[in-house]
Amino acid sequence: MYRIRGTVKLTSTVKKFAIVTGDDGREYFSIPSLFRFAQAYSCIRPGSSVEFDPTPTPSGWRATDVTVLSLTAKDAVPHGEEKRL
């Protein structure tokens, strides 16, 4: 499987999900358990940069094994590195 980068479009702290727009233009659904570090989910907000495995499911595409690269544009992390939270 290959990894792609994307930007968090929407998060719901009540329903515990996120929608990520991949650099390929596709939208991906994700939940906290699909993040590499579960505590990272509580830090993301729209505009956060992430990297993930695109995974097809019967109900649509999912972002799995999600890694947070930056919380905002000013926090950007060089390619190949991970944000330590």
NORSUL-V638059 format. One line per field, one symbol per residue. ss: DSSP state (A for helix, B for strand, O for the rest). psi: psi as a letter, one per 30 degrees, with the letter a starting at -180 (. if undefined). burial: 1 if it has 16 or more other C-alpha atoms within 10 Angstrom, else 0. A space follows every 10 residues. Layout:
# NORSUL-V638059
ss->???
psi->???
burial->???
This chain:
# NORSUL-V638059
ss->OOBBBBBBBB BBOOOOBBBB BBOOOOBBBB OAAABOOAAA AOOOOOOOBB BBBBBBBOOB BBBBBBBBBB OOAAAOOOOO OOOOO
psi->klkllakkek ljfefilkkk jlffflkkkl leffkejeff effllkfkkl klkkjklfga kkjlhkkkek elefgkkkkf llkj.
burial->0000111111 1000001111 1100001111 1101100001 1001101111 1111100000 0111111111 1000000000 00000
